[in-house]
């Protein structure tokens, strides 16, 4: 129901700081897949919406924060595929461009306290009692079906030694690790959350293998940033033409750069970074 529209291109990063010791860094442009269902959002929803349709459900229910790219993607996908969509939104009722996109696509938003949000299953079950044919989708598209979509990121063996993605729930990395192992590529992650070492086990539970995750490049935690990170993202955009969002992909590329500077990689390593989209979140950084 969400067939991949095309195989995204891979761009080499021609910046001297990314080529120390003969290291090459390339970036797969999954942000090109769709303007609103971009990157890993498309991949994580692919098998979820297929499963919902197979179960004759017509109402997708999910969860997220006020700046969730997942919710925008779900709202858009629901409109495309004729599903109703509802989202429980963590925190107070706010008005921003992300939630306005959700509403424009017809998504019903229910704001709940941060405490109530912790009990997502309970919220869903109460909602499902009053609404027929509903289908539960965890926050961020987390889960095995989401990971299944991410096992299709790498299409062929292209000589890469490593592949990296940003890590929030760990779903994308789990799928990428399964995918990369087929081509003898080492998958690793850059975590965007602070104090989230438990994600390592979550990823291993899905992937079935231990996957290295770097926890030192979160810039203070989820949705946090620093002047250094924003300066890096602006420099990267002005010298490559590639936009990075401050929540995920800027931390990904900045983390890879720091690892290069720390001589983490063997000389002549060839790294594939996955651009997971989510550029709508950039609007808050450049306003």
Rosetta blueprint (number, residue, H / E / L):
1 X L
2 X L
3 X L
4 X L
5 X L
6 X L
7 X L
8 X L
9 X L
10 X E
11 X E
12 X E
13 X L
14 X L
15 X L
16 X H
17 X H
18 X H
19 X L
20 X H
21 X H
22 X H
23 X L
24 X E
25 X E
26 X E
27 X E
28 X E
29 X L
30 X H
31 X H
32 X H
33 X L
34 X L
35 X L
36 X L
37 X L
38 X L
39 X L
40 X H
41 X H
42 X H
43 X H
44 X H
45 X H
46 X H
47 X H
48 X H
49 X H
50 X H
51 X H
52 X H
53 X H
54 X H
55 X L
56 X L
57 X L
58 X L
59 X E
60 X E
61 X E
62 X E
63 X E
64 X E
65 X L
66 X L
67 X L
68 X L
69 X H
70 X H
71 X H
72 X H
73 X H
74 X H
75 X H
76 X H
77 X H
78 X H
79 X H
80 X H
81 X H
82 X L
83 X L
84 X E
85 X E
86 X E
87 X E
88 X E
89 X E
90 X E
91 X L
92 X L
93 X L
94 X L
95 X L
96 X L
97 X H
98 X H
99 X H
100 X H
101 X H
102 X H
103 X H
104 X H
105 X L
106 X L
107 X L
108 X E
109 X E
110 X E
111 X E
112 X E
113 X L
114 X H
115 X H
116 X H
117 X H
118 X L
119 X L
120 X H
121 X H
122 X H
123 X H
124 X H
125 X H
126 X H
127 X H
128 X H
129 X H
130 X H
131 X L
132 X L
133 X L
134 X E
135 X E
136 X E
137 X L
138 X L
139 X H
140 X H
141 X H
142 X L
143 X L
144 X H
145 X H
146 X H
147 X H
148 X H
149 X H
150 X H
151 X L
152 X L
153 X L
154 X L
155 X L
156 X L
157 X L
158 X L
159 X L
160 X L
161 X L
162 X E
163 X E
164 X E
165 X E
166 X E
167 X E
168 X L
169 X L
170 X L
171 X H
172 X H
173 X H
174 X H
175 X H
176 X H
177 X H
178 X H
179 X H
180 X H
181 X H
182 X L
183 X L
184 X L
185 X L
186 X E
187 X E
188 X E
189 X E
190 X E
191 X E
192 X L
193 X L
194 X L
195 X L
196 X L
197 X L
198 X L
199 X H
200 X H
201 X H
202 X H
203 X H
204 X H
205 X H
206 X H
207 X H
208 X L
209 X L
210 X L
211 X L
212 X E
213 X E
214 X E
215 X L
216 X L
217 X L
218 X L
219 X L
220 X L
221 X L
222 X L
223 X L
224 X L
225 X L
226 X L
227 X H
228 X H
229 X H
230 X H
231 X H
232 X H
233 X H
234 X H
235 X H
236 X H
237 X H
238 X H
239 X H
240 X H
241 X L
242 X L
243 X L
244 X L
245 X L
246 X L
247 X L
248 X L
249 X H
250 X H
251 X H
252 X H
253 X H
254 X H
255 X H
256 X H
257 X H
258 X H
259 X H
260 X H
261 X H
262 X L
263 X L
264 X L
265 X L
266 X L
267 X L
268 X L
269 X L
270 X E
271 X E
272 X E
273 X E
274 X E
275 X L
276 X L
277 X L
278 X L
279 X H
280 X H
281 X H
282 X H
283 X H
284 X H
285 X H
286 X H
287 X L
